[in-house]
Amino acid sequence: MPEIELSAGTIDYQDTGGDGPVVVLAHGLGFDESVWAEVVSDLRADFRVLVPVLPIGSHRRPMRPDADLTAHGVAALLAEFMDRLGLRDVTLVQNDAGTAQLLIGVRDERIGRLVLTSCEALDNYPPGIQGKLLGWAARIPGGLFLLIQSFRVPFLARMQTSLGGMAKKRLPKELIARWYGPLLTDRAIRRDFAKFCRSAEPDCYLKAAENLSSFTRPALVAWGAEDRMMPSATGRRLAELLPNARYAEIPGARTLVPFDNPDALTAELRRFVKENPLPGAY
């Protein structure tokens, strides 16, 4: 994978290249570019697709010890990534984490279209049992370390109160090992992860929602129809706050929409881009 040096450190990223419309896919906490694999495979023939590996748990390169790894800090890195590569009129697609929302009204000049798929938003933060358990573990000395150890055992990781509750499909042990291997084997990655978790602010996305009305460019809110961690009511409220948004539900999907039903998601993405051409783009 190519790499790029940002203010917080060096990150890896996937880039399919080409001169088609630019799509940037952003993953959530404890995942990497592989969660988007089937979406990338579908879109790459017609789009330039980029997937940065954000430093929130499954990254392979530790960040600098003084890096800002708050939610806002990670959002700033996403903006910096787009800046450094000179990306314009980006269709920014976010899953699980609420990172992209933190750019609206702050550093959204490179975003031509916004897509939010089952993610942290409004008052659903920390989200679900999983988010609350993570928040609890972050406040107890040694709590995060003990929680992370459960991912050594696929049976524990697949429990409904853990990673398994985020997906409708059965999670392969190879993917679980890939996503959580860095946390289990690298102390510096655990340090980065802990910094992010311990900096969580309960009203983070409620405050971010105050800026959503300023985003008048096209938006799509594509929510997992069977999501328990990110309720559909949250997705509908998000769509109502965005002036130029359409709401769609992805059947057979929970939080990990690009993993559970990539075909339906890419069909919605293609329809969204086709119906919302950007003036002067490309």
Beta strands, then each sheet from edge to edge (+ up, - down):
strand 1: 3-6
strand 2: 9-15
strand 3: 22-26
strand 4: 48-52
strand 5: 90-96
strand 6: 111-119
strand 7: 219-224
strand 8: 245-250
sheet 1: 1+ 2- 4+ 3+ 5+ 6+ 7+ 8+
end
